[in-house]
Amino acid sequence: MEWKIKTFDELSTTELYQLLSLRTAVFVVEQNCPYQELDGKDQVAKHLWLENEAGEILALCRLLPEGVSFAEASIGRVLVHPDFRHQHLGRQLLTEVLDYLQKVGKSAVKIEAQYYLKDFYASLGFVADSEPFYEDGIKHINMLLKF
């Protein structure tokens, strides 16, 4: 297995297609949530994913610079492929991304987490930074981690 991180412009068309296809499969189809998946932020993001030897994407997220979603750096579109859940890949993904953010000198990261995952994110050091709210019919909460 191999971790990859690329800017939008570094992605091959095949990689971009795989990332967007998996995000749509999970966030739009699986969660039955019609929303605008292509939100104009991918072009300024770094895309981090774990790929197995067969070229399948197992887990992914995007990293956004300060000032795009929040004043702080942020991560979003965090997911584990449905066929590879319950293997602790979500924790591995977040550990990888948080290590990366620290290495590049970020002092904090803010997320808009689906509410049911707040305890998972809290176990990684995130603290609630808002009251719960609904976005696209799904309960969320903003959470902040300072390094």
Secondary structure, DSSP 8 states (H G I E B T S, - for coil): -EEEEEEGGGS-HHHHHHHHHHHIIIIIIITT----S--S-GGG-EEEEEE-TTS-EEEEEEEE-TTTSSSSEEEEEEEE-GGG-SSSHHHHHHHHHHHHHHHTT-SEEEEEEEGGGHHHHHTTT-EE-S--EEETTEEEEEEEEE-
